[in-house]
Amino acid sequence: MKPVKAAVSLRNFKRKLKVGDPVAVISGPLSNRPLEERVGKILNFEVRKGKLLVRVGGINVRRKLIRARRPGEENRFVETEFPIAYSNVMFYSESLKRPVRLKYAIKDGEKKRGFIHPETREFVSID
């Protein structure tokens, strides 16, 4: 009897980043560009082959060929963002102008998302 493979979904992954967060690409083929060219907002998350991927607006844009489906239509190219591995992106702090690691802290009885400021060593909430 073969073991049953469990379906992998977004619920299987622990994520600190959310849709709409500004992120910077920190590793991979895009990491040798200037920092300004590697920053964008998260469009969505997806899972492929058991790995968590993220699409970032304006980053990893490629031209994709859409073939004609009916007579009279023409082939066309569409520019679209291709996904990047979740581990290759990091939250980008616009106030510090650099990527920072996110943490959770409990303040006033509520769980807050934020980061530790590198100079003052204080927790800065982002939500």
N, C-alpha and C positions, 0 to 999 in steps of 0.2 A: 504494500500500500504506500503510495506517494504522499509526502507531507503536503498539506494544503497551505498555499501561499496566501498570506493576508493582504488585502488591498491596502495600498499606501495612499493616504489622503493628506490634505493640509493639516488635519487635526493631529496627525502623528508627529508633527514638528513643533518644537518650542521656539517661538519667535519673539524678539523684542522690538523689531521694526514693524511698522504698520504702513498701509497704503497711504501715500501722500507725504511720507517722511522724506526729507532731503538726505541723499546718500552720496558717498564718494566711492569710486572703484579703487580698491587698495592693492589688488593683485591680479595677475593674468595679463593677457596681451595688451589690454588698454591702460595698464598702470604706468607705462613710460611716457604718457602724455602729460602736459601741464595740468595742475590741479583744477583749474577753471574749466577745462574740457572734460573732466571726469566726474562732474557733479550734476545730479539730476534728481527728480522726484520719483518715488516708486509708483508704478502704474498698477501692477498686480503681481500675485504670487502664483506659481504653478509647480506641479510635481511631475517629473519625468524619470522613469527608470529608478524610482526610489530616492531621487535627489530633489532637494528644494531649490527652485530657480526663481529669480526675480527679474521683472522687466523694468528698466529705468528709462524715463523719458529723455530722448536726445542722446542716449548712450548705446553703443553697439547697434547702430542703425545700418541695415543692409537693404539692398534692392532685391525684391522677390518677384519672380516672373509669374504672372497669372495668365494661364493659357486661355484662348478663346474656347467657349463651350458650344456656341451655336454658329451656324453660317452667318456671315455678315459682321460678326464681332472680330476684334483684333486682339492679338496678344498685348499685354501691357505690363509695365513694371510698377510695383508699389513699394515705397520705402516704409519699412516697419522696424520696430525695435525688437531685437532678438534677446532671449533671456540670458542672464548671467547667473552663475552659482551664487547662492545666498552668502556663502562664506567669503566671497570676494568683494563684498560691499560693506561699508561701515557708515553709521550715522554721521552726518556733516553738520557741525554747529556753525550757523551763519554769523553768530556774534564773535566766535573765535577764529573763523575762517580756516578751520581744519577738522579732520575727522576725529570723533571721540567715541569711546566705548560706553554703551548704555548700561545703566544699572537700575535696580528698583530699590526704593526706600519707603519706609512707612513714616508719614508725617501727618500729624493731627488725626491719627487713626485711619488714614487712607493710604493705599498703596500708590505711590507716585513713580512715574518713569522719568529718568533724567540721567545726568552724568556728573562726575566729579570735576570741578574746575581745576585745571592743572596748576595755577598759581596760588589761588586762595585755599585750595583743598576743601571747598564747600560743595555740597550737593546742589545742583541747579536743575530744577524741575522743568520739563518741556511740555507737559500736558496741562 
